Amino acid sequence: MLITMQQNLYHQEQYQWSYEQHKIQNLISISIHELEQLELLTPSAEKQQLSLHYETGSVMVDFYSLDSSLLQLEITVETDTGLTFQHFTYYDV
């Protein structure tokens, strides 16, 4: 009985983590797409910072130009459950 309860708890934690991972990936995708649509991801001599807020969490994007056609994005996601995640990527302008 104890083993079954531990297995159920383990599977529930696995499901919760999987759900949080999906939420984070979705928030990153949505925010980059929104910034593209608003044409805000443009080369700049100075570091830029944008914040986006959604029902499932908040996203802060810091970005700066590496050259005239490449940006480095530093993305910080905080989900509605309080989980914080940082992601670094490059973006072709």
Secondary structure by P-SEA (a helix, b strand, c coil): caaaaaaaaaaaaaaaaaaaaaaaaaaaaaaaaaaaaacccccccbbbbbbbbcccbbbbbbbbbccccbbbbbbbbbcccbbbbbbbbcccc
